[in-house]
Amino acid sequence: MSTGSPGVTRTGAPAVRAHDLIKTYPGGVTALNGMGITVEAGTVLGLLGPNGAGKSTTVKILTTLARPDSGTATVAGHDVLRHPDRVRRAIGVVAQKSGADPVATGRENLVLQGRLYGLRGTELTRRVDGLLERFALSDAAKRPVRGYSGGMLRRLDVALGLVHRPEVLFLDEPTTGLDPEARTAMWEEIGRLAGDEGLTILLTTHYLEEADRLAERIAIVDRGRVVVEGTPDRLKGELRGDAVHLELRDDGDRVVLAAALAALPGVHDTVVEGRRVSVRADDGAAAVPVLLAALERAGAAVAAATVARPSLDDVYLRYAGRRFAEADAAADAPVLAAAQAAGGAR
């Protein structure tokens, strides 16, 4: 069982460090292609990326559930390959799929988890009671878990990950499948864990708003590697001006349209994808009529135009070269199939 306080490693080193992780699944499908991240103690790092980007494969390696083909990783100061038992005692894990026993009650699940980590007697009872109250599960403590709502089950999953007071908590897509109300409640609890207890948290998500709201730093992952990392504000602040998004009536010639827009003053970072055109402009509102005229001269009619301040979607577009939603919808099927065949990963 971990003896350190939450969020503080024994060595004073970063709570999580991974360097140049490579992972290839059977059939030659590459899930990780030089993945590297660092999570400082007491902080929340959001690993943001679409389905198939390699987020959950990274978590599996860091939590000792999978081995990389090459590369190194330490968690709470322990090498994940040389000292997996030490890593397991220092971490809490909330996986995508609940690990709770559906037949057992909420209290029974927590008690069993505590016993696995060496808790007994009064200490265990107090810990379980405290977690049930904290996660608003006291009234349902004696009910079988199979009758829990989705939000209740996810709260129990987080409580299970916290029973032994881990140094590092891994949250792998913790709000997937929750309704908006339950998702908001989970966000509030994760925020309290980070703020009140200084717990080190690695959060994987494909929700842009979730990463923006919860993470102090974000590592954007695409095709098995980190393409950019920084605070949400810094990443968005690096994008000059406004984001202008245009919807064409028909697909346009990518090369022709990009060339026509690149020649305009004050317009940069042009991306053309089918009927969607995105640019950055020093003054978005003033740039719209200029853009419309340039596209018309290039033979493209515009159906709609919007102007917005920079978002994480714009950051992803800049560094990955495609929109987040489109990358998420077009997740690499071979990577997903291979990962699931090897034990499930996203």
Secondary structure in CASP SS format (residue, H / E / C, confidence):
PFRMAT SS
TARGET T0000
AUTHOR 0000-0000-0000
METHOD secondary structure of the structure
MODEL  1
M C 1.00
S C 1.00
T C 1.00
G C 1.00
S C 1.00
P C 1.00
G C 1.00
V C 1.00
T C 1.00
R C 1.00
T C 1.00
G C 1.00
A C 1.00
P C 1.00
A C 1.00
V E 1.00
R E 1.00
A E 1.00
H E 1.00
D E 1.00
L E 1.00
I E 1.00
K E 1.00
T E 1.00
Y E 1.00
P C 1.00
G C 1.00
G C 1.00
V E 1.00
T E 1.00
A E 1.00
L E 1.00
N E 1.00
G E 1.00
M E 1.00
G E 1.00
I E 1.00
T E 1.00
V E 1.00
E C 1.00
A C 1.00
G C 1.00
T C 1.00
V E 1.00
L E 1.00
G E 1.00
L E 1.00
L E 1.00
G C 1.00
P C 1.00
N C 1.00
G C 1.00
A C 1.00
G C 1.00
K H 1.00
S H 1.00
T H 1.00
T H 1.00
V H 1.00
K H 1.00
I H 1.00
L H 1.00
T C 1.00
T C 1.00
L C 1.00
A C 1.00
R C 1.00
P C 1.00
D C 1.00
S E 1.00
G E 1.00
T E 1.00
A E 1.00
T E 1.00
V E 1.00
A C 1.00
G C 1.00
H E 1.00
D E 1.00
V C 1.00
L C 1.00
R C 1.00
H C 1.00
P H 1.00
D H 1.00
R H 1.00
V H 1.00
R H 1.00
R H 1.00
A H 1.00
I E 1.00
G E 1.00
V E 1.00
V E 1.00
A C 1.00
Q C 1.00
K C 1.00
S C 1.00
G C 1.00
A C 1.00
D C 1.00
P C 1.00
V C 1.00
A C 1.00
T E 1.00
G H 1.00
R H 1.00
E H 1.00
N H 1.00
L H 1.00
V H 1.00
L H 1.00
Q H 1.00
G H 1.00
R H 1.00
L H 1.00
Y C 1.00
G C 1.00
L C 1.00
R C 1.00
G H 1.00
T H 1.00
E H 1.00
L H 1.00
T H 1.00
R H 1.00
R H 1.00
V H 1.00
D H 1.00
G H 1.00
L H 1.00
L H 1.00
E H 1.00
R H 1.00
F C 1.00
A C 1.00
L C 1.00
S H 1.00
D H 1.00
A H 1.00
A C 1.00
K C 1.00
R C 1.00
P E 1.00
V H 1.00
R H 1.00
G H 1.00
Y C 1.00
S C 1.00
G H 1.00
G H 1.00
M H 1.00
L H 1.00
R H 1.00
R H 1.00
L H 1.00
D H 1.00
V H 1.00
A H 1.00
L H 1.00
G H 1.00
L H 1.00
V C 1.00
H C 1.00
R C 1.00
P C 1.00
E C 1.00
V E 1.00
L E 1.00
F E 1.00
L E 1.00
D E 1.00
E C 1.00
P C 1.00
T C 1.00
T C 1.00
G C 1.00
L C 1.00
D C 1.00
P H 1.00
E H 1.00
A H 1.00
R H 1.00
T H 1.00
A H 1.00
M H 1.00
W H 1.00
E H 1.00
E H 1.00
I H 1.00
G H 1.00
R H 1.00
L H 1.00
A H 1.00
G H 1.00
D H 1.00
E H 1.00
G C 1.00
L C 1.00
T E 1.00
I E 1.00
L E 1.00
L E 1.00
T E 1.00
T E 1.00
H C 1.00
Y C 1.00
L H 1.00
E H 1.00
E H 1.00
A H 1.00
D H 1.00
R H 1.00
L H 1.00
A C 1.00
E C 1.00
R E 1.00
I E 1.00
A E 1.00
I E 1.00
V E 1.00
D E 1.00
R C 1.00
G C 1.00
R E 1.00
V E 1.00
V E 1.00
V E 1.00
E E 1.00
G E 1.00
T C 1.00
P H 1.00
D H 1.00
R H 1.00
L H 1.00
K H 1.00
G H 1.00
E C 1.00
L C 1.00
R C 1.00
G C 1.00
D E 1.00
A E 1.00
V E 1.00
H E 1.00
L E 1.00
E E 1.00
L E 1.00
R C 1.00
D C 1.00
D C 1.00
G C 1.00
D C 1.00
R H 1.00
V H 1.00
V H 1.00
L H 1.00
A H 1.00
A H 1.00
A H 1.00
L H 1.00
A H 1.00
A C 1.00
L C 1.00
P C 1.00
G C 1.00
V E 1.00
H E 1.00
D E 1.00
T E 1.00
V E 1.00
V E 1.00
E E 1.00
G C 1.00
R C 1.00
R E 1.00
V E 1.00
S E 1.00
V E 1.00
R E 1.00
A E 1.00
D C 1.00
D C 1.00
G H 1.00
A H 1.00
A H 1.00
A H 1.00
V H 1.00
P H 1.00
V H 1.00
L H 1.00
L H 1.00
A H 1.00
A H 1.00
L H 1.00
E H 1.00
R H 1.00
A C 1.00
G C 1.00
A C 1.00
A C 1.00
V E 1.00
A E 1.00
A E 1.00
A E 1.00
T E 1.00
V E 1.00
A E 1.00
R C 1.00
P C 1.00
S C 1.00
L H 1.00
D H 1.00
D H 1.00
V H 1.00
Y H 1.00
L H 1.00
R H 1.00
Y H 1.00
A H 1.00
G C 1.00
R C 1.00
R C 1.00
F H 1.00
A H 1.00
E H 1.00
A H 1.00
D H 1.00
A H 1.00
A C 1.00
A C 1.00
D C 1.00
A H 1.00
P H 1.00
V H 1.00
L H 1.00
A H 1.00
A H 1.00
A H 1.00
Q H 1.00
A H 1.00
A C 1.00
G C 1.00
G C 1.00
A C 1.00
R C 1.00
END
